[in-house]
């Protein structure tokens, strides 16, 4: 088994998972604040605000879109549902 295939000890995996969960939670709070303030954001803009890479941020935005918290406009920006209605 090569170095890349080695498994981390469970306690280290748990700490990494908790850290990642905390980071995503903080990003979600920053995005929620921006959208509640009426922001209309591209993935790139949301990524900067959230402090996440664009792929992770897009996944988060799409999850919020599926949950009907956000809506994607025709120009591919995301807005809060209240702004659209």
N, CA, C and O of each residue as an XYZ file, in Angstrom:
340
protein
N       0.852     -1.175      0.000
C       0.000      0.000      0.000
C       0.892      1.230      0.000
O       1.779      1.344      0.846
N       0.674      2.174     -0.950
C       1.461      3.397     -1.050
C       1.040      4.407     -0.002
O       0.029      4.222      0.676
N       1.810      5.475      0.131
C       1.511      6.503      1.117
C       0.129      7.117      0.912
O      -0.575      7.384      1.886
N      -0.267      7.345     -0.334
C      -1.552      7.953     -0.614
C      -2.724      7.103     -0.168
O      -3.818      7.629      0.035
N      -2.526      5.815     -0.012
C      -3.617      4.911      0.336
C      -3.750      4.696      1.842
O      -4.682      4.024      2.284
N      -2.839      5.254      2.635
C      -2.911      5.048      4.080
C      -4.106      5.783      4.663
O      -4.430      6.897      4.252
N      -4.750      5.147      5.621
C      -5.925      5.717      6.262
C      -5.490      6.478      7.511
O      -4.614      6.035      8.254
N      -6.124      7.638      7.726
C      -5.846      8.421      8.930
C      -6.452      7.733     10.141
O      -7.456      7.033     10.015
N      -5.852      7.924     11.324
C      -6.479      7.408     12.546
C      -7.870      8.026     12.706
O      -8.092      9.169     12.305
N      -8.799      7.278     13.289
C     -10.190      7.720     13.401
C     -10.315      9.056     14.120
O     -11.101      9.903     13.695
N      -9.559      9.271     15.200
C      -9.686     10.538     15.932
C      -9.252     11.721     15.068
O      -9.814     12.810     15.181
N      -8.254     11.513     14.205
C      -7.810     12.574     13.313
C      -8.877     12.835     12.244
O      -9.143     13.989     11.910
N      -9.485     11.781     11.708
C     -10.573     11.938     10.736
C     -11.737     12.693     11.366
O     -12.327     13.566     10.730
N     -12.072     12.360     12.620
C     -13.167     13.035     13.314
C     -12.879     14.519     13.485
O     -13.768     15.347     13.286
N     -11.642     14.870     13.854
C     -11.270     16.286     14.019
C     -11.340     17.026     12.698
O     -11.820     18.158     12.644
N     -10.861     16.390     11.620
C     -10.917     17.016     10.299
C     -12.366     17.225      9.870
O     -12.706     18.276      9.326
N     -13.207     16.250     10.105
C     -14.622     16.364      9.748
C     -15.279     17.475     10.547
O     -16.057     18.251      9.993
N     -14.983     17.568     11.838
C     -15.557     18.625     12.672
C     -15.072     19.994     12.205
O     -15.852     20.945     12.160
N     -13.810     20.097     11.861
C     -13.253     21.361     11.376
C     -13.921     21.766     10.074
O     -14.283     22.929      9.897
N     -14.089     20.821      9.165
C     -14.741     21.099      7.880
C     -16.198     21.494      8.090
O     -16.683     22.425      7.446
N     -16.894     20.809      8.969
C     -18.287     21.139      9.269
C     -18.393     22.548      9.833
O     -19.290     23.303      9.460
N     -17.492     22.898     10.718
C     -17.465     24.239     11.313
C     -17.205     25.292     10.236
O     -17.847     26.342     10.222
N     -16.274     25.015      9.346
C     -15.926     25.938      8.267
C     -17.119     26.162      7.337
O     -17.398     27.295      6.946
N     -17.815     25.095      6.986
C     -18.999     25.206      6.128
C     -20.099     25.977      6.864
O     -20.799     26.792      6.261
N     -20.247     25.723      8.146
C     -21.240     26.453      8.942
C     -20.966     27.949      8.964
O     -21.888     28.754      8.826
N     -19.715     28.320      9.133
C     -19.349     29.740      9.116
C     -19.606     30.349      7.740
O     -20.082     31.480      7.640
N     -19.294     29.608      6.685
C     -19.532     30.084      5.324
C     -21.026     30.292      5.099
O     -21.435     31.272      4.476
N     -21.826     29.382      5.600
C     -23.274     29.481      5.449
C     -23.815     30.733      6.137
O     -24.697     31.402      5.599
N     -23.296     31.052      7.313
C     -23.715     32.263      8.023
C     -23.359     33.508      7.203
O     -24.173     34.425      7.088
N     -22.148     33.544      6.634
C     -21.736     34.704      5.831
C     -22.626     34.851      4.595
O     -23.025     35.961      4.243
N     -22.933     33.736      3.943
C     -23.790     33.792      2.760
C     -25.211     34.199      3.132
O     -25.827     35.013      2.442
N     -25.727     33.643      4.206
C     -27.080     33.976      4.645
C     -27.186     35.476      4.906
O     -28.163     36.108      4.505
N     -26.202     36.036      5.567
C     -26.192     37.468      5.840
C     -26.197     38.271      4.547
O     -26.939     39.246      4.420
N     -25.373     37.865      3.590
C     -25.308     38.574      2.310
C     -26.641     38.510      1.579
O     -27.115     39.525      1.069
N     -27.247     37.340      1.523
C     -28.512     37.203      0.802
C     -29.661     37.895      1.537
O     -30.569     38.417      0.891
N     -29.642     37.910      2.856
C     -30.668     38.631      3.606
C     -30.553     40.136      3.386
O     -31.543     40.863      3.473
N     -29.338     40.594      3.101
C     -29.110     42.011      2.798
C     -29.455     42.344      1.354
O     -29.256     43.480      0.923
N     -29.975     41.367      0.589
C     -30.423     41.614     -0.772
C     -29.384     41.386     -1.851
O     -29.576     41.818     -2.988
N     -28.297     40.722     -1.526
C     -27.239     40.492     -2.513
C     -27.720     39.594     -3.650
O     -28.575     38.728     -3.468
N     -27.150     39.827     -4.811
C     -27.325     38.972     -5.985
C     -25.900     38.593     -6.385
O     -25.141     39.442     -6.854
N     -25.537     37.335     -6.203
C     -24.140     36.928     -6.295
C     -23.891     35.856     -7.340
O     -24.698     34.947     -7.533
N     -22.749     35.985     -8.014
C     -22.248     34.905     -8.854
C     -21.577     33.892     -7.933
O     -21.361     34.163     -6.752
N     -21.257     32.747     -8.471
C     -20.539     31.736     -7.679
C     -19.194     32.303     -7.222
O     -18.787     32.099     -6.079
N     -18.507     33.014     -8.116
C     -17.205     33.586     -7.761
C     -17.328     34.579     -6.606
O     -16.521     34.550     -5.676
N     -18.322     35.448     -6.659
C     -18.528     36.417     -5.583
C     -18.895     35.713     -4.274
O     -18.359     36.039     -3.215
N     -19.807     34.752     -4.355
C     -20.224     34.009     -3.164
C     -19.041     33.256     -2.562
O     -18.911     33.161     -1.341
N     -18.188     32.725     -3.422
C     -17.011     31.994     -2.968
C     -16.089     32.894     -2.140
O     -15.570     32.481     -1.102
N     -15.896     34.111     -2.608
C     -15.047     35.063     -1.866
C     -15.675     35.415     -0.518
O     -14.991     35.438      0.505
N     -16.972     35.686     -0.523
C     -17.662     36.033      0.729
C     -17.620     34.870      1.715
O     -17.381     35.064      2.907
N     -17.852     33.664      1.211
C     -17.918     32.478      2.066
C     -16.544     31.991      2.517
O     -16.423     31.307      3.532
N     -15.511     32.350      1.755
C     -14.181     31.833      2.082
C     -14.016     30.377      1.680
O     -13.249     29.638      2.297
N     -14.742     29.965      0.636
C     -14.686     28.582      0.152
C     -14.169     28.561     -1.276
O     -14.245     29.563     -1.987
N     -13.645     27.419     -1.693
C     -13.287     27.270     -3.098
C     -14.583     27.252     -3.908
O     -15.655     26.985     -3.366
N     -14.479     27.534     -5.195
C     -15.677     27.688     -6.021
C     -16.498     26.408     -6.138
O     -17.726     26.475     -6.195
N     -15.855     25.255     -6.175
C     -16.585     23.989     -6.296
C     -17.416     23.726     -5.041
O     -18.588     23.361     -5.135
N     -16.811     23.913     -3.874
C     -17.533     23.711     -2.618
C     -18.654     24.730     -2.476
O     -19.758     24.398     -2.044
N     -18.359     25.979     -2.845
C     -19.362     27.026     -2.745
C     -20.538     26.746     -3.685
O     -21.694     26.921     -3.299
N     -20.254     26.320     -4.896
C     -21.332     25.996     -5.834
C     -22.207     24.877     -5.282
O     -23.432     24.933     -5.396
N     -21.591     23.867     -4.688
C     -22.374     22.769     -4.096
C     -23.279     23.299     -2.987
O     -24.430     22.879     -2.871
N     -22.767     24.211     -2.179
C     -23.561     24.799     -1.100
C     -24.696     25.650     -1.667
O     -25.828     25.564     -1.191
N     -24.406     26.464     -2.673
C     -25.437     27.290     -3.303
C     -26.515     26.431     -3.952
O     -27.702     26.742     -3.849
N     -26.113     25.357     -4.617
C     -27.087     24.468     -5.254
C     -27.950     23.761     -4.213
O     -29.140     23.542     -4.443
N     -27.366     23.404     -3.074
C     -28.157     22.794     -2.000
C     -29.183     23.798     -1.467
O     -30.321     23.430     -1.174
N     -28.778     25.062     -1.341
C     -29.707     26.102     -0.894
C     -30.779     26.365     -1.950
O     -31.923     26.677     -1.618
N     -30.408     26.238     -3.211
C     -31.379     26.390     -4.298
C     -32.409     25.244     -4.251
O     -33.609     25.482     -4.388
N     -31.942     24.020     -4.060
C     -32.844     22.866     -3.981
C     -33.762     22.955     -2.766
O     -34.898     22.480     -2.797
N     -33.258     23.569     -1.697
C     -34.062     23.750     -0.487
C     -34.998     24.954     -0.608
O     -35.733     25.278      0.325
N     -34.959     25.608     -1.762
C     -35.802     26.772     -2.063
C     -35.495     27.972     -1.176
O     -36.375     28.789     -0.904
N     -34.244     28.077     -0.725
C     -33.788     29.239      0.023
C     -33.293     30.294     -0.962
O     -33.501     31.492     -0.769
N     -32.633     29.826     -2.022
C     -32.114     30.699     -3.074
C     -32.759     30.348     -4.405
O     -33.364     29.288     -4.565
N     -32.617     31.250     -5.338
C     -33.046     31.006     -6.707
C     -31.937     31.482     -7.633
O     -31.294     32.501     -7.383
N     -31.724     30.729     -8.707
C     -30.728     31.111     -9.704
C     -31.449     31.892    -10.798
O     -32.484     31.459    -11.304
N     -30.896     33.032    -11.151
C     -31.509     33.870    -12.179
C     -31.032     33.440    -13.561
O     -30.157     32.584    -13.692
N     -31.622     34.046    -14.589
C     -31.254     33.698    -15.962
C     -29.808     34.059    -16.286
O     -29.205     33.467    -17.180
N     -29.249     35.034    -15.558
C     -27.836     35.373    -15.797
C     -26.893     34.620    -14.852
O     -25.737     35.002    -14.671
N     -27.422     33.530    -14.249
C     -26.648     32.573    -13.446
C     -26.128     33.158    -12.133
O     -25.119     32.698    -11.599
N     -26.815     34.165    -11.622
C     -26.504     34.639    -10.278
C     -27.512     34.021     -9.322
O     -28.566     33.537     -9.733
N     -27.173     34.046     -8.055
C     -28.062     33.510     -7.019
C     -28.628     34.675     -6.219
O     -27.915     35.626     -5.898
N     -29.910     34.593     -5.903
C     -30.580     35.594     -5.082
C     -31.452     34.877     -4.063
O     -31.864     33.735     -4.265
N     -31.722     35.571     -2.970
C     -32.634     35.015     -1.971
C     -34.044     34.942     -2.533
O     -34.423     35.781     -3.350
N     -34.821     33.969     -2.120
C     -36.176     33.777     -2.640
C     -37.057     35.009     -2.380
O     -37.911     35.328     -3.207
N     -36.872     35.692     -1.270
C     -37.703     36.845     -0.945
C     -37.541     37.946     -1.982
O     -38.499     38.662     -2.272
N     -36.352     38.093     -2.542
C     -36.098     39.142     -3.526
C     -36.818     38.872     -4.833
O     -37.195     39.807     -5.540
N     -37.011     37.611     -5.159
C     -37.641     37.225     -6.423
C     -39.152     37.370     -6.340
O     -39.790     37.838     -7.283
N     -39.721     36.969     -5.214
C     -41.190     36.884     -5.081
C     -41.915     38.185     -5.252
O     -43.142     38.225     -5.161
